[in-house]
């Protein structure tokens, strides 16, 4: 995996850092690692990435809602 691919795979983790709730950071780290590990199997990597991104998006939405 190249640097850009790893950055895209780590996007759920980076997005979860924006959230106020630290409970979302752990699962997003796990799903980002799964995405990198399954990089040679695109369907499995895409599922892990989508789940991580969904968790991070909900956490960010909750932060924006409380502002």
Secondary structure as the mmCIF struct_conf table of DSSP 4:
data_model
#
loop_
_struct_conf.conf_type_id
_struct_conf.id
_struct_conf.beg_label_comp_id
_struct_conf.beg_label_asym_id
_struct_conf.beg_label_seq_id
_struct_conf.end_label_comp_id
_struct_conf.end_label_asym_id
_struct_conf.end_label_seq_id
HELX_RH_AL_P HELX_RH_AL_P1 UNK A 3 UNK A 9
TURN_TY1_P TURN_TY1_P1 UNK A 10 UNK A 10
HELX_RH_AL_P HELX_RH_AL_P2 UNK A 11 UNK A 16
TURN_TY1_P TURN_TY1_P2 UNK A 17 UNK A 18
BEND BEND1 UNK A 19 UNK A 20
TURN_TY1_P TURN_TY1_P3 UNK A 22 UNK A 22
HELX_RH_AL_P HELX_RH_AL_P3 UNK A 23 UNK A 37
TURN_TY1_P TURN_TY1_P4 UNK A 38 UNK A 40
BEND BEND2 UNK A 41 UNK A 41
HELX_RH_AL_P HELX_RH_AL_P4 UNK A 42 UNK A 66
#
